[in-house]
């Protein structure tokens, strides 16, 4: 796009860009930082998943529980397109999975907001990840071939309309099924994905961007392997997701611009889960979700001390639901009847927001905002005020804070299980955050934050009074099963302190050291407080690298986390009923052993006249720590047995650029 003449300004580079609209609980990663992170295996969720803001509970999956929350509480935006998930092998109602859907080589910048985010972000309680992918090459045709243990990929790009635009297409095919064969594991995971982008300068003041992304994944778990990995059921899963969006950016003048986007997306779930003990149906799903989302965001600067953001979001969602829950006995000993749901649902979501950045005086900026959301399924209307500030108390030091109310609609698969659920309110959370940021050097920053996240109005089930049913998606069964006559009023909290010391790449070194101390708890139906399954108490990370020259790079990452809570089995009752039944006096009271793991990576780059070759070697869990994800009841041995997380895994890969 052509530049618009305006006032002359002095531009100075910074390793840590100023984020005046969300100064708290926000980290940004550049493209090289994302690619060089050890042990991620081309998965962007695992880059941010290693941060001290994220709980550790099972590294076989890339689910993110941010500040003691739940994976369903996270939102994702890619090039202005709001997507349900950026992962393969996702569970219904959740955003996590096993392998990333996005090609990390296409990511230009990533911003991760772990709390106190501004009014433009809605319908999420804990976090938002905003990803910007790069344009294609406007000068010449380029390409890249990538190969590693997780799969192979091809990316091609080039100019459009004599340099007025560009195009880029990328596709990948997974090799996890071959890896499982090498490891002699009777699991057959298969996946593929694509990403396409086209940019065109309509005029010097406007640009059109077309983006498409998506993928498909499937996995078959045999009855034999169910015993090995510690599940009570076996079967097959097939999921797919894709989204296509059109965004138009128009510059009004030197003071403001508008973004208008339209996105159509489609998600398909096909589950066939069978109880290993009886060979009867446990859970089946053949559902489809489709949505059309329209978004308008406007930014205008009235003066150097006053800017405003405002906009609206409209989403039309269509769902073809087809669930079946077989009869079963839960870990509390209650017998549940079968439940079949086959219906079509259509609903609308409407959100409007406005916020301002006010420079009160030279060193103090305040960002007030408000958001209003309406959900047609249950008629709920929510108003969410937000406020953040940044006060520079010195040339290198600032005090930052944020507070606000954040609402989120309950997953539709929970709401449709009973007609009375339409009367439930939407869960919400109060965020209160206060932090200090200090530049120790131009490339080194220390941040310290304390936060308090108070949850209200979560659904509760009297029949499962001791449990926090929203956490079923990551703990008890993997599915929210058979809930009728739910009541609201459920409470929870997450409180903690986080410290992060980050050094950007300069003088051949880079690194990040961080730690958090927090508690995440919930109040059950009868008023007793218990630990949430994401309550590690302590999470720590040490990651760094050395780049002696343009050819070599060495990096490593060490992670530590306190044991996560679990409910032990009542041994006598479990043996009597030949099924794992919880000790009702110790809900969430026991803990797994502490988690720790070391990963390393070595990169070697070869530069040729017209092409480049990058080769890397990485090892996950270098010292093969037997980290425990949880426990299951072995009906044959009549005792509990551990479920282990990721074992040692060497990874080799290469990228050829032409």
C-alpha positions as CSV (number, residue, x, y, z in Angstrom):
1,X,0.0,0.0,0.0
2,X,1.2,3.5,-0.7
3,X,2.2,5.7,2.2
4,X,0.0,8.6,3.2
5,X,1.9,11.9,3.8
6,X,1.7,13.1,7.4
7,X,3.7,14.6,10.2
8,X,7.3,13.7,10.5
9,X,8.1,11.3,13.3
10,X,11.2,9.9,14.8
11,X,11.3,6.1,14.8
12,X,13.5,4.1,17.2
13,X,13.7,0.3,17.2
14,X,12.8,-1.7,20.3
15,X,13.2,-5.3,21.2
16,X,9.9,-5.0,23.2
17,X,7.2,-3.2,21.2
18,X,4.9,-0.9,23.2
19,X,1.4,-2.4,23.5
20,X,-0.7,0.5,24.7
21,X,-4.1,-1.1,24.1
22,X,-3.2,-4.2,26.3
23,X,-0.1,-3.4,28.4
24,X,-0.7,-6.2,30.9
25,X,-0.4,-10.0,30.6
26,X,0.7,-9.9,27.0
27,X,3.8,-11.5,25.3
28,X,4.8,-11.2,21.7
29,X,6.9,-13.6,19.7
30,X,8.5,-12.9,16.3
31,X,8.8,-15.5,13.5
32,X,12.4,-16.6,14.4
33,X,11.5,-17.0,18.1
34,X,8.6,-19.3,17.2
35,X,10.6,-21.4,14.8
36,X,13.7,-21.9,17.0
37,X,11.8,-23.0,20.1
38,X,13.1,-26.5,21.0
39,X,10.7,-29.4,21.2
40,X,7.7,-27.8,19.6
41,X,7.7,-30.0,16.4
42,X,6.0,-27.2,14.3
43,X,3.3,-26.6,16.9
44,X,2.7,-23.0,17.9
45,X,0.4,-24.0,20.8
46,X,3.4,-25.7,22.4
47,X,5.5,-22.5,22.1
48,X,3.1,-20.6,24.4
49,X,2.1,-23.7,26.2
50,X,5.5,-23.8,27.9
51,X,5.1,-20.3,29.4
52,X,4.6,-20.0,33.2
53,X,1.1,-18.7,32.6
54,X,0.0,-22.2,31.4
55,X,-0.6,-25.2,33.6
56,X,1.0,-28.6,32.9
57,X,-1.2,-31.6,33.0
58,X,-0.5,-33.9,30.0
59,X,2.2,-33.1,27.3
60,X,0.8,-35.7,25.0
61,X,-1.7,-33.0,24.1
62,X,-1.3,-29.3,23.4
63,X,-4.3,-28.1,25.4
64,X,-3.6,-24.8,27.1
65,X,-5.0,-24.2,30.6
66,X,-4.2,-20.5,31.1
67,X,-3.8,-19.2,34.6
68,X,-5.7,-22.2,36.1
69,X,-8.5,-22.1,33.5
70,X,-9.8,-24.6,31.0
71,X,-8.9,-25.0,27.3
72,X,-12.4,-24.0,26.3
73,X,-11.7,-20.5,27.7
74,X,-9.1,-19.6,25.0
75,X,-9.8,-17.7,21.8
76,X,-7.8,-17.7,18.5
77,X,-7.6,-15.2,15.7
78,X,-5.6,-15.8,12.5
79,X,-5.2,-12.8,10.2
80,X,-8.4,-11.3,11.6
81,X,-10.2,-14.6,11.2
82,X,-11.7,-16.0,14.4
83,X,-11.3,-19.8,14.4
84,X,-12.6,-22.4,16.8
85,X,-9.3,-24.3,17.1
86,X,-5.8,-24.3,15.6
87,X,-5.2,-27.9,16.4
88,X,-5.7,-31.4,14.9
89,X,-7.4,-34.2,16.9
90,X,-9.5,-31.8,18.9
91,X,-12.2,-32.9,21.4
92,X,-15.8,-31.7,21.0
93,X,-16.3,-28.4,22.9
94,X,-12.6,-27.9,23.4
95,X,-9.9,-25.9,21.5
96,X,-7.0,-28.2,22.3
97,X,-5.6,-31.2,20.4
98,X,-2.4,-33.1,19.7
99,X,-0.7,-31.4,16.7
100,X,-0.8,-27.9,15.5
101,X,-2.9,-27.0,12.4
102,X,-0.9,-24.0,11.4
103,X,2.5,-24.0,9.6
104,X,4.8,-22.1,11.9
105,X,7.0,-21.1,9.0
106,X,4.2,-18.8,7.8
107,X,3.7,-17.0,11.1
108,X,5.0,-13.4,11.1
109,X,4.0,-12.5,14.7
110,X,2.1,-14.0,17.6
111,X,0.6,-12.1,20.5
112,X,-0.6,-14.0,23.6
113,X,-2.9,-12.3,26.0
114,X,-3.3,-14.2,29.3
115,X,-5.7,-11.8,31.0
116,X,-7.0,-8.3,31.1
117,X,-7.5,-8.1,27.3
118,X,-9.3,-5.2,25.8
119,X,-13.0,-4.9,24.8
120,X,-12.5,-6.0,21.2
121,X,-12.0,-9.6,22.4
122,X,-15.2,-11.3,23.6
123,X,-16.8,-14.6,24.5
124,X,-13.7,-16.0,26.3
125,X,-12.8,-16.1,30.0
126,X,-9.0,-16.6,30.0
127,X,-6.9,-15.8,27.0
128,X,-6.7,-14.8,23.3
129,X,-4.0,-15.7,20.9
130,X,-3.7,-13.4,17.9
131,X,-1.6,-14.7,15.0
132,X,-0.5,-12.7,11.9
133,X,0.8,-14.7,9.0
134,X,3.2,-13.3,6.4
135,X,2.4,-12.2,2.9
136,X,3.8,-14.0,-0.1
137,X,6.8,-12.7,-2.0
138,X,5.9,-9.7,-4.1
139,X,9.1,-9.8,-6.1
140,X,9.7,-13.4,-7.3
141,X,8.5,-17.0,-7.1
142,X,9.7,-18.8,-4.0
143,X,9.2,-22.2,-2.5
144,X,10.0,-24.4,0.5
145,X,9.9,-28.1,1.1
146,X,9.9,-29.3,4.7
147,X,10.3,-32.8,6.1
148,X,10.4,-34.1,9.7
149,X,9.0,-36.9,11.8
150,X,5.6,-35.2,12.1
151,X,5.1,-34.9,8.4
152,X,6.1,-33.2,5.1
153,X,5.0,-29.9,3.6
154,X,5.3,-27.7,0.5
155,X,4.9,-23.9,0.4
156,X,5.0,-21.9,-2.8
157,X,4.5,-18.1,-3.2
158,X,4.9,-15.3,-5.7
159,X,3.9,-11.9,-7.0
160,X,0.5,-10.8,-8.2
161,X,-0.5,-8.1,-10.7
162,X,3.0,-6.8,-11.3
163,X,3.8,-6.3,-7.6
164,X,0.5,-4.9,-6.5
165,X,-0.1,-8.1,-4.6
166,X,1.1,-11.6,-3.7
167,X,-0.1,-15.1,-3.3
168,X,0.9,-18.0,-1.0
169,X,-0.2,-21.6,-0.7
170,X,1.0,-24.2,1.8
171,X,0.0,-27.8,2.4
172,X,1.2,-30.5,4.8
173,X,0.7,-34.2,5.3
174,X,1.3,-35.9,8.7
175,X,3.5,-38.9,9.3
176,X,2.3,-39.7,12.8
177,X,0.9,-43.1,11.7
178,X,4.4,-44.1,10.5
179,X,5.9,-42.9,13.8
180,X,3.4,-45.1,15.7
181,X,4.4,-48.0,13.6
182,X,8.1,-47.4,14.4
183,X,7.2,-47.2,18.1
184,X,5.1,-50.4,17.7
185,X,2.1,-48.6,19.1
186,X,-1.3,-49.8,17.8
187,X,-2.6,-46.3,17.1
188,X,-3.2,-44.9,13.6
189,X,-3.3,-41.1,13.6
190,X,-3.5,-39.3,10.2
191,X,-3.8,-35.7,9.4
192,X,-3.3,-33.0,6.7
193,X,-3.8,-29.3,6.5
194,X,-3.5,-26.3,4.2
195,X,-3.1,-22.5,4.4
196,X,-3.6,-20.0,1.5
197,X,-3.3,-16.3,1.4
198,X,-3.8,-13.7,-1.3
199,X,-3.1,-9.9,-0.9
200,X,-4.1,-7.2,-3.4
201,X,-3.7,-3.5,-3.2
202,X,-7.0,-2.2,-4.6
203,X,-5.8,1.4,-4.3
204,X,-3.1,3.3,-2.5
205,X,-5.4,3.5,0.5
206,X,-7.1,0.0,0.6
207,X,-6.0,-3.6,0.6
208,X,-7.9,-6.8,0.1
209,X,-6.7,-10.0,1.8
210,X,-8.2,-13.5,1.2
211,X,-7.3,-16.2,3.6
212,X,-8.1,-19.9,3.7
213,X,-7.0,-22.5,6.2
214,X,-8.1,-25.9,7.4
215,X,-7.3,-29.5,7.9
216,X,-8.5,-33.0,8.7
217,X,-7.4,-35.6,11.2
218,X,-8.4,-39.1,12.2
219,X,-7.2,-41.6,14.7
220,X,-8.0,-45.2,15.5
221,X,-7.4,-46.7,18.9
222,X,-7.7,-50.4,19.2
223,X,-9.1,-52.3,22.1
224,X,-5.7,-53.6,22.9
225,X,-4.0,-50.2,23.1
226,X,-6.8,-48.8,25.3
227,X,-5.4,-50.9,28.2
228,X,-1.9,-49.6,27.5
229,X,-2.7,-45.9,27.5
230,X,-5.1,-46.2,30.4
231,X,-8.5,-45.5,28.9
232,X,-11.8,-47.4,29.4
233,X,-12.8,-47.1,25.8
234,X,-11.6,-47.6,22.3
235,X,-12.8,-46.6,18.8
236,X,-12.1,-44.0,16.1
237,X,-12.2,-40.3,15.7
238,X,-12.5,-38.1,12.6
239,X,-12.5,-34.3,12.7
240,X,-12.1,-31.6,10.2
241,X,-12.1,-27.8,10.3
242,X,-11.7,-25.1,7.6
243,X,-12.3,-21.4,7.4
244,X,-12.3,-18.9,4.5
245,X,-12.2,-15.2,5.0
246,X,-12.1,-11.9,3.2
247,X,-10.7,-8.8,4.8
248,X,-10.7,-5.3,3.5
249,X,-8.6,-2.6,5.1
250,X,-9.3,1.0,4.2
251,X,-7.3,4.0,5.3
252,X,-9.5,7.0,5.9
253,X,-6.6,9.4,6.3
254,X,-3.5,9.8,8.4
255,X,-5.7,9.5,11.6
256,X,-7.7,6.3,11.1
257,X,-8.6,3.1,9.3
258,X,-11.3,0.4,9.1
259,X,-11.0,-3.4,8.9
260,X,-14.1,-5.2,7.5
261,X,-14.0,-9.0,7.3
262,X,-16.3,-11.9,6.5
263,X,-15.5,-15.5,7.4
264,X,-17.3,-18.7,6.7
265,X,-16.2,-21.8,8.7
266,X,-17.2,-25.4,9.0
267,X,-16.3,-28.0,11.6
268,X,-17.1,-31.8,11.5
269,X,-16.9,-34.2,14.4
270,X,-17.2,-38.0,14.0
271,X,-16.7,-40.1,17.1
272,X,-17.2,-43.7,17.7
273,X,-16.3,-44.6,21.3
274,X,-16.9,-48.1,22.7
275,X,-16.5,-49.3,26.3
276,X,-13.6,-51.8,26.5
277,X,-15.2,-53.8,29.2
278,X,-18.6,-54.4,27.6
279,X,-18.0,-53.6,23.9
280,X,-21.1,-51.4,24.1
281,X,-21.4,-47.9,22.7
282,X,-19.9,-45.3,25.1
283,X,-20.3,-42.1,22.9
284,X,-21.0,-41.5,19.3
285,X,-21.1,-38.2,17.5
286,X,-21.8,-37.2,13.9
287,X,-22.2,-33.5,14.1
288,X,-21.4,-30.5,12.0
289,X,-21.1,-26.8,12.8
290,X,-21.2,-24.0,10.3
291,X,-20.9,-20.3,10.9
292,X,-20.8,-17.0,9.1
293,X,-19.0,-14.2,11.0
294,X,-18.9,-10.5,10.0
295,X,-16.6,-8.2,11.8
296,X,-15.9,-4.5,11.6
297,X,-13.1,-2.8,13.6
298,X,-12.3,0.9,13.4
299,X,-9.4,2.8,14.9
300,X,-9.1,6.6,14.9
301,X,-6.6,9.0,16.5
302,X,-8.2,12.4,17.4
303,X,-4.9,13.7,18.8
304,X,-1.6,12.4,20.2
305,X,-3.3,12.0,23.5
306,X,-6.6,10.5,22.5
307,X,-7.4,7.4,20.3
308,X,-10.5,5.4,20.0
309,X,-11.3,1.8,18.8
310,X,-14.9,0.7,18.1
311,X,-16.6,-2.0,16.1
312,X,-19.2,-4.8,16.0
313,X,-19.3,-8.6,15.4
314,X,-22.2,-10.6,14.1
315,X,-22.1,-14.4,14.0
316,X,-24.7,-16.7,12.5
317,X,-24.2,-20.3,13.6
318,X,-25.9,-23.5,12.3
319,X,-25.4,-26.8,14.0
320,X,-26.5,-30.3,13.0
321,X,-26.2,-32.3,16.3
322,X,-26.2,-36.0,16.4
323,X,-25.0,-37.4,19.8
324,X,-25.5,-40.7,21.6
325,X,-24.4,-41.4,25.2
326,X,-24.6,-45.0,26.2
327,X,-25.7,-46.0,29.8
328,X,-22.8,-45.9,32.1
329,X,-21.7,-45.6,35.7
330,X,-19.7,-42.6,36.6
331,X,-16.7,-42.5,39.0
332,X,-19.0,-41.5,41.9
333,X,-21.0,-44.7,41.5
334,X,-24.1,-43.1,40.0
335,X,-25.8,-45.0,37.1
336,X,-26.7,-42.8,34.1
337,X,-29.3,-43.8,31.5
338,X,-28.5,-43.5,27.7
339,X,-29.2,-40.2,26.0
340,X,-29.7,-39.5,22.3
341,X,-29.8,-36.0,20.8
342,X,-30.5,-35.5,17.1
343,X,-31.6,-31.9,16.2
344,X,-30.7,-28.8,14.3
345,X,-29.9,-25.5,16.0
346,X,-29.4,-22.0,14.6
347,X,-28.5,-19.0,16.7
348,X,-27.0,-15.6,16.4
349,X,-24.3,-13.8,18.4
350,X,-24.0,-10.0,18.3
351,X,-21.2,-8.0,20.0
352,X,-20.4,-4.3,20.0
353,X,-17.4,-2.7,21.6
354,X,-15.7,0.6,22.1
355,X,-12.5,1.5,23.9
356,X,-10.2,4.5,24.1
357,X,-6.5,5.1,24.7
358,X,-6.2,8.3,26.8
359,X,-2.8,9.8,27.5
360,X,-3.7,11.5,30.8
361,X,-0.2,13.0,31.0
362,X,3.2,12.2,29.5
363,X,3.8,9.1,31.6
364,X,0.2,7.8,32.2
365,X,-2.0,6.1,29.6
366,X,-5.5,4.8,30.5
367,X,-7.6,2.5,28.3
368,X,-11.3,2.3,29.4
369,X,-13.6,0.2,27.3
370,X,-17.0,-1.6,27.3
371,X,-18.4,-4.5,25.4
372,X,-22.0,-5.7,24.9
373,X,-22.9,-9.2,23.8
374,X,-26.2,-11.0,22.9
375,X,-26.7,-14.7,22.4
376,X,-30.0,-15.7,20.8
377,X,-30.1,-19.3,22.0
378,X,-30.9,-18.4,25.6
379,X,-31.6,-14.7,25.2
380,X,-28.6,-13.7,27.4
381,X,-27.4,-10.2,27.2
382,X,-24.1,-9.3,28.9
383,X,-22.3,-6.0,29.4
384,X,-18.5,-6.2,30.1
385,X,-16.7,-3.1,31.3
386,X,-12.9,-3.1,30.9
387,X,-10.1,-0.8,32.2
388,X,-6.3,-0.9,31.9
389,X,-3.5,1.6,32.5
390,X,0.3,2.0,32.0
391,X,2.3,4.4,34.2
392,X,5.9,5.0,33.3
393,X,7.6,5.7,36.6
394,X,11.0,5.9,35.0
395,X,12.8,5.7,31.6
396,X,12.9,1.9,31.9
397,X,10.2,1.0,34.4
398,X,6.4,1.0,34.1
399,X,3.6,0.0,36.4
400,X,0.7,-1.7,34.5
401,X,-2.7,-2.9,35.5
402,X,-6.1,-4.1,34.2
403,X,-9.5,-5.1,35.4
404,X,-12.7,-6.1,33.8
405,X,-15.6,-8.6,33.4
406,X,-15.4,-11.4,30.9
407,X,-18.3,-13.5,29.8
408,X,-18.4,-16.7,27.8
409,X,-21.3,-18.8,26.4
410,X,-21.5,-22.4,27.5
411,X,-20.7,-25.0,24.9
412,X,-23.8,-25.9,22.9
413,X,-23.3,-29.7,23.5
414,X,-23.9,-29.0,27.2
415,X,-26.9,-26.7,26.7
416,X,-28.8,-29.1,24.4
417,X,-28.8,-32.0,26.9
418,X,-31.7,-30.6,28.8
419,X,-34.4,-28.0,28.0
420,X,-34.0,-26.3,31.4
421,X,-30.4,-25.3,30.5
422,X,-31.8,-22.4,28.5
423,X,-32.4,-20.7,31.8
424,X,-28.7,-20.8,32.8
425,X,-26.7,-17.6,32.9
426,X,-23.4,-17.3,31.1
427,X,-20.3,-17.9,33.2
428,X,-18.2,-14.9,33.8
429,X,-14.9,-13.9,35.4
430,X,-13.5,-10.8,37.1
431,X,-9.9,-10.1,36.2
432,X,-7.7,-7.9,38.4
433,X,-4.1,-7.6,37.4
434,X,-1.2,-5.5,38.6
435,X,2.3,-5.7,37.3
436,X,5.7,-4.0,36.9
437,X,7.9,-4.1,33.8
438,X,11.5,-3.1,33.9
439,X,14.1,-3.0,31.1
440,X,17.4,-4.3,32.5
441,X,19.0,-3.6,29.1
442,X,17.7,-2.8,25.6
443,X,17.3,-6.5,24.9
444,X,16.4,-7.7,28.5
445,X,13.1,-7.2,30.2
446,X,11.8,-8.3,33.6
447,X,8.1,-8.4,34.3
448,X,6.3,-9.3,37.5
449,X,2.5,-9.6,37.8
450,X,0.0,-10.6,40.4
451,X,-3.5,-11.5,39.3
452,X,-6.9,-12.6,40.7
453,X,-9.5,-14.2,38.5
454,X,-12.8,-14.8,40.2
455,X,-15.2,-17.1,38.3
456,X,-19.0,-16.9,38.8
457,X,-22.1,-18.7,37.4
458,X,-20.6,-21.9,36.3
459,X,-23.1,-24.8,35.8
460,X,-23.5,-27.4,38.5
461,X,-25.0,-30.8,38.7
462,X,-26.7,-31.9,41.9
463,X,-26.2,-35.5,41.0
464,X,-22.5,-35.0,40.7
465,X,-22.3,-32.5,43.6
466,X,-18.5,-32.7,44.3
467,X,-17.4,-32.3,40.7
468,X,-16.7,-29.2,38.6
469,X,-18.4,-30.4,35.4
470,X,-16.8,-27.9,33.1
471,X,-13.5,-29.7,33.7
472,X,-14.8,-33.0,32.4
473,X,-13.4,-32.1,29.0
474,X,-9.9,-32.4,30.3
475,X,-10.2,-34.8,33.2
476,X,-12.9,-37.3,33.9
477,X,-14.3,-38.6,30.6
478,X,-13.3,-36.3,27.8
479,X,-17.0,-35.5,27.1
480,X,-19.7,-33.6,29.1
481,X,-22.1,-36.5,29.6
482,X,-25.8,-36.6,30.4
483,X,-26.3,-33.5,32.5
484,X,-29.9,-32.6,33.3
485,X,-31.4,-30.0,35.6
486,X,-28.2,-28.0,35.8
487,X,-28.1,-25.0,38.1
488,X,-26.0,-21.9,38.0
489,X,-24.1,-20.2,40.7
490,X,-20.9,-22.3,40.5
491,X,-17.8,-20.4,41.8
492,X,-14.1,-20.8,41.2
493,X,-11.0,-18.7,41.5
494,X,-7.4,-18.5,40.2
495,X,-4.9,-16.3,42.0
496,X,-1.2,-16.1,41.4
497,X,2.1,-14.3,40.9
498,X,4.2,-14.6,37.7
499,X,7.7,-13.4,36.9
500,X,9.3,-13.5,33.4
501,X,12.8,-12.5,32.5
502,X,13.1,-12.4,28.7
503,X,16.2,-11.7,26.6
504,X,15.8,-11.1,22.9
505,X,18.4,-12.3,20.4
506,X,21.4,-10.1,20.4
507,X,25.2,-10.7,20.8
508,X,24.5,-14.4,19.8
509,X,22.3,-15.2,22.9
510,X,18.7,-15.3,23.7
511,X,16.5,-16.8,26.4
512,X,13.5,-16.7,28.8
513,X,13.3,-17.6,32.4
514,X,9.9,-17.6,34.1
515,X,8.0,-18.9,37.1
516,X,4.6,-18.7,38.6
517,X,3.0,-19.6,41.9
518,X,-0.8,-19.9,41.8
519,X,-3.8,-21.6,43.2
520,X,-6.9,-22.7,41.1
521,X,-9.9,-23.9,43.1
522,X,-13.7,-24.3,42.8
523,X,-16.7,-24.5,45.1
524,X,-18.9,-27.6,44.6
525,X,-22.6,-27.8,44.8
526,X,-22.6,-28.4,48.5
527,X,-20.3,-25.4,49.2
528,X,-17.0,-27.3,49.8
529,X,-13.8,-26.0,48.1
530,X,-11.6,-28.3,46.0
531,X,-8.5,-28.0,43.8
532,X,-9.2,-27.7,40.0
533,X,-7.3,-30.3,37.9
534,X,-5.1,-27.4,36.5
535,X,-3.8,-26.4,39.9
536,X,-0.1,-27.1,39.6
537,X,0.7,-24.5,42.3
538,X,4.2,-24.0,40.8
539,X,5.2,-23.7,37.1
540,X,8.8,-22.8,35.9
541,X,10.6,-22.5,32.6
542,X,14.2,-22.0,31.5
543,X,14.7,-21.7,27.8
544,X,17.6,-20.3,25.9
545,X,19.8,-20.5,22.9
546,X,23.2,-19.7,21.4
547,X,23.8,-18.6,17.8
548,X,27.5,-18.3,17.2
549,X,27.1,-17.5,13.5
550,X,24.6,-17.6,10.6
551,X,25.1,-21.4,10.1
552,X,24.7,-22.9,13.6
553,X,22.2,-22.5,16.4
554,X,21.8,-24.4,19.7
555,X,18.8,-24.2,22.0
556,X,17.3,-26.0,25.0
557,X,14.2,-25.8,27.2
558,X,13.7,-27.1,30.7
559,X,10.2,-27.2,32.2
560,X,9.0,-27.9,35.8
561,X,5.6,-28.0,37.4
562,X,4.1,-29.2,40.6
563,X,2.0,-32.3,40.6
564,X,-1.6,-31.7,39.4
565,X,-4.6,-32.7,41.6
566,X,-6.5,-35.9,41.1
567,X,-9.1,-37.8,43.1
568,X,-7.8,-41.2,44.4
569,X,-10.0,-44.3,44.0
570,X,-11.8,-45.9,47.0
571,X,-10.0,-49.2,46.8
572,X,-12.6,-51.3,48.6
573,X,-15.5,-49.9,46.6
574,X,-13.6,-50.2,43.3
575,X,-12.9,-53.9,44.0
576,X,-16.5,-54.5,45.1
577,X,-18.0,-53.0,41.9
578,X,-15.0,-53.9,39.6
579,X,-14.8,-50.3,38.5
580,X,-12.7,-47.3,39.5
581,X,-14.8,-45.3,42.0
582,X,-13.7,-42.1,43.6
583,X,-13.0,-41.6,47.3
584,X,-15.6,-38.9,48.0
585,X,-13.8,-37.7,51.0
586,X,-10.7,-36.8,48.9
587,X,-12.0,-35.0,45.8
588,X,-9.0,-33.4,44.1
589,X,-6.9,-33.9,47.2
590,X,-4.1,-36.1,45.9
591,X,-1.4,-35.0,43.5
592,X,0.7,-36.7,40.8
593,X,4.5,-36.5,41.1
594,X,6.1,-33.3,40.0
595,X,6.6,-32.8,36.2
596,X,9.9,-31.9,34.6
597,X,11.4,-32.3,31.2
598,X,14.4,-31.2,29.1
599,X,14.3,-30.7,25.3
600,X,17.1,-29.6,23.1
601,X,17.6,-28.6,19.5
602,X,20.5,-28.1,17.1
603,X,20.1,-26.3,13.8
604,X,22.5,-26.1,10.8
605,X,22.0,-23.9,7.8
606,X,23.6,-24.3,4.4
607,X,23.5,-21.3,2.0
608,X,23.7,-22.0,-1.8
609,X,23.7,-19.6,-4.7
610,X,19.9,-19.7,-5.3
611,X,18.6,-21.8,-2.4
612,X,19.1,-22.6,1.2
613,X,18.9,-25.8,3.3
614,X,18.2,-25.9,7.0
615,X,18.6,-29.1,9.0
616,X,17.7,-29.6,12.6
617,X,17.8,-32.3,15.2
618,X,15.7,-32.2,18.4
619,X,15.1,-34.4,21.4
620,X,12.0,-34.2,23.6
621,X,12.3,-35.3,27.2
622,X,16.1,-35.9,26.9
623,X,16.5,-37.8,30.1
624,X,13.3,-39.8,29.6
625,X,11.5,-38.6,32.7
626,X,8.4,-40.8,33.4
627,X,6.0,-38.0,34.0
628,X,2.6,-39.1,35.2
629,X,-0.6,-37.6,33.6
630,X,-3.0,-39.4,36.0
631,X,-4.2,-42.8,37.1
632,X,-6.7,-45.3,35.9
633,X,-8.2,-48.4,37.6
634,X,-7.0,-51.7,36.1
635,X,-9.9,-54.1,36.4
636,X,-7.6,-57.1,35.9
637,X,-5.0,-56.3,38.5
638,X,-7.7,-54.6,40.6
639,X,-5.5,-51.6,41.4
640,X,-4.7,-48.1,40.1
641,X,-2.0,-47.7,37.4
642,X,-0.3,-44.6,36.1
643,X,-0.9,-43.0,32.7
644,X,2.5,-41.6,31.4
645,X,3.1,-38.5,29.4
646,X,5.5,-38.1,26.5
647,X,8.6,-40.3,26.7
648,X,12.0,-39.5,25.1
649,X,11.5,-38.7,21.4
650,X,14.2,-37.8,18.9
651,X,13.1,-35.6,15.9
652,X,15.0,-34.9,12.7
653,X,13.9,-32.5,10.1
654,X,15.0,-30.4,7.1
655,X,13.7,-27.4,5.2
656,X,14.8,-26.6,1.6
657,X,14.1,-23.1,0.3
658,X,14.2,-22.4,-3.4
